[in-house]
Amino acid sequence: MSLEIYPVRKEDIDIIGLLHVEGLKSSYAGIVDKTYIESLDKEEQSGKWRKWLDNPEIDVAIAYMNDHPVGFVAYGQIQTAPPGQSAIRPLYSAEIMGLYVLEAYWEQGIGRALVQYAAKELKEKKHTSLCLWVMADNKRACSFYERLGGQRIGKQKTEIAGRLYKEACYGWRHTSALIV
């Protein structure tokens, strides 16, 4: 099996929209309101990603397994700092804003490879630490980040479709710990 990861191109946007919708459906099932999950739209998500890609502080990489798109990671300068982080001397300078792998490809090392790719790219841009936010009730994802050495460093509530959900923040003080 051949895994390739490379920066997203404009022509990949619709694929990212599809991967995002499918990733949300599989990772949020049983956590987020079913009506919201069923309302997710690939075109709407693709439109959001077009705007995100115009932000110079955010990068996106896509993973292909045997020429099929299977996942992506969005990363860059921190957007949502953990609670208590000093703006003057922050502990975390970068963030993974999204990591999604199609369910059929879970447990094949793709998520790990995408995180490692993001960490390497961030380190090259002089980011020595990173964090990410995940739904606290997504035990599978929380366990994955803990296996990668992430420390739970904060929590907050986020609103999705008018309902509040708990999020957990995981952090890595040294991105080099994620690079193999």
CORURDA-V603675 format. One record per backbone hydrogen bond with DSSP energy under -1.0 kcal/mol. CO is the residue of the C=O (numbers start at 0). NH is the residue of the N-H. E is the energy in kcal/mol with one decimal. If there is no record, write none. Layout:
CO;NH;E  CO;NH;E
This chain:
1;65;-2.8  3;63;-3.1  5;61;-2.6  8;11;-2.2  9;12;-1.5  11;15;-2.5  12;16;-2.5  13;17;-2.0  14;18;-3.0  15;19;-2.8  16;20;-2.3  17;21;-2.7  18;22;-2.6  19;23;-2.8  20;24;-2.5  21;25;-2.1  22;26;-2.6  23;27;-2.5  27;30;-2.6  27;31;-2.4  32;36;-1.9  33;37;-2.6  34;38;-1.1  36;39;-1.1  40;44;-2.4  41;45;-2.6  42;46;-2.1  43;47;-1.8  44;48;-2.4  45;49;-2.0  46;50;-1.5  47;51;-2.3  48;52;-2.5  51;54;-1.9  54;57;-1.7  56;76;-1.6  58;74;-2.8  59;7;-2.9  60;72;-2.3  61;5;-1.9  62;69;-2.8  62;70;-1.2  63;3;-2.8  64;67;-1.5  67;64;-2.8  69;101;-3.1  70;62;-3.2  71;99;-2.3  72;60;-2.6  73;96;-1.8  73;97;-1.4  74;58;-3.7  75;94;-2.8  81;84;-1.7  92;77;-2.2  93;130;-1.6  94;75;-1.8  97;73;-2.8  99;71;-2.4  101;104;-2.5  102;105;-1.8  108;112;-2.1  109;113;-2.4  110;114;-2.3  111;115;-2.7  112;116;-2.3  113;117;-2.4  114;118;-2.8  115;119;-2.4  116;120;-2.5  117;121;-2.8  118;122;-2.5  119;123;-2.0  121;126;-2.6  122;125;-1.9  127;174;-2.4  129;171;-3.0  130;95;-2.3  131;169;-2.5  133;167;-3.2  134;137;-2.0  136;138;-1.8  137;141;-2.6  138;142;-2.7  139;143;-2.0  140;144;-2.5  141;145;-2.1  142;146;-2.4  143;147;-1.3  144;149;-2.7  145;148;-1.7  150;170;-2.5  153;168;-2.8  155;166;-3.2  157;164;-2.6  159;162;-1.6  162;159;-2.7  164;157;-2.9  165;135;-2.3  166;155;-1.8  167;133;-2.4  168;152;-2.9  168;153;-1.0  169;131;-2.0  170;150;-2.4  171;129;-2.3  173;176;-1.7  174;177;-1.9
